[in-house]
Amino acid sequence: MVLINEKIYVEDFGECKGIGRCGTCLVEVHGLGASANAMERNEKATLAKCAVKNKNLRLACQIMINNALHNASIKIVEERENVEDL
């Protein structure tokens, strides 16, 4: 989330500043290494609250920048109202 905020301005992105509770930093991720696939409790609860069912949708604030991101693709989800369709 911090990297996205530093390099690309997305309005209202990451409103909770990385706590994993607001759901405003939703991204679609493909190709994450195994160590980056684990979700913490806040992320699971927030995704459930936002009705996210797609396993490729994650909170950017909960994805750490490390070798597990090598060759991964990350797309910012801009239409949060229809996340169940993604």
C-alpha positions as CSV (number, residue, x, y, z in Angstrom):
1,M,0.0,0.0,0.0
2,V,2.8,2.4,0.9
3,L,4.5,1.8,-2.4
4,I,1.3,2.3,-4.4
5,N,0.7,5.6,-2.5
6,E,4.2,6.8,-3.1
7,K,4.3,6.0,-6.8
8,I,0.6,6.3,-7.9
9,Y,-2.0,8.6,-6.5
10,V,-5.3,6.9,-6.0
11,E,-8.0,8.9,-4.3
12,D,-9.3,7.5,-1.0
13,F,-6.8,4.6,-1.2
14,G,-5.7,3.2,2.2
15,E,-7.8,5.3,4.5
16,C,-7.0,3.3,7.6
17,K,-3.2,3.8,6.9
18,G,-2.3,0.1,6.9
19,I,-4.3,-1.3,9.8
20,G,-6.3,-3.6,7.5
21,R,-9.7,-2.5,8.5
22,C,-11.2,-0.2,5.9
23,G,-10.9,-2.2,2.7
24,T,-10.0,0.9,0.6
25,C,-6.7,-0.5,-0.6
26,L,-8.2,-3.5,-2.4
27,V,-6.0,-5.0,-5.1
28,E,-6.2,-8.1,-7.4
29,V,-3.0,-10.2,-7.1
30,H,-1.8,-13.0,-9.2
31,G,1.4,-15.0,-8.8
32,L,2.3,-14.4,-5.1
33,G,4.8,-16.6,-3.5
34,A,3.5,-19.0,-0.8
35,S,4.8,-16.8,2.1
36,A,2.7,-13.9,0.9
37,N,-0.5,-15.8,0.6
38,A,-1.1,-16.1,4.3
39,M,-3.7,-13.6,5.7
40,E,-3.8,-12.1,9.1
41,R,-7.1,-11.9,11.1
42,N,-7.8,-8.2,10.3
43,E,-7.5,-8.8,6.5
44,K,-9.8,-11.9,6.6
45,A,-12.4,-10.0,8.6
46,T,-12.3,-6.9,6.4
47,L,-12.6,-8.9,3.2
48,A,-15.6,-10.7,4.6
49,K,-17.2,-7.4,5.7
50,C,-16.7,-6.1,2.2
51,A,-18.3,-9.3,0.7
52,V,-15.1,-10.2,-1.1
53,K,-15.2,-13.8,-2.2
54,N,-12.5,-13.8,-4.9
55,K,-9.3,-15.3,-3.4
56,N,-7.2,-13.1,-5.7
57,L,-8.4,-9.9,-4.0
58,R,-6.3,-8.7,-1.1
59,L,-5.7,-5.6,1.0
60,A,-2.5,-4.0,-0.3
61,C,-1.6,-2.8,3.2
62,Q,-1.3,-6.5,4.3
63,I,1.1,-7.5,1.5
64,M,4.7,-7.0,2.5
65,I,7.3,-6.0,0.0
66,N,9.7,-9.0,-0.2
67,N,10.9,-11.8,-2.5
68,A,7.4,-13.4,-2.5
69,L,6.3,-10.6,-4.9
70,H,8.8,-11.6,-7.6
71,N,6.9,-12.0,-10.8
72,A,3.6,-11.2,-9.1
73,S,1.0,-8.9,-10.8
74,I,-1.0,-6.4,-8.8
75,K,-3.9,-4.5,-10.1
76,I,-5.7,-1.8,-8.1
77,V,-9.4,-2.4,-7.8
78,E,-11.1,0.9,-8.4
79,E,-14.7,-0.2,-8.5
80,R,-15.2,-1.4,-4.9
81,E,-19.0,-1.5,-5.2
82,N,-18.9,-4.6,-7.4
83,V,-16.0,-6.6,-5.8
84,E,-18.2,-9.7,-5.7
85,D,-18.2,-9.8,-9.5
86,L,-14.4,-9.8,-9.8
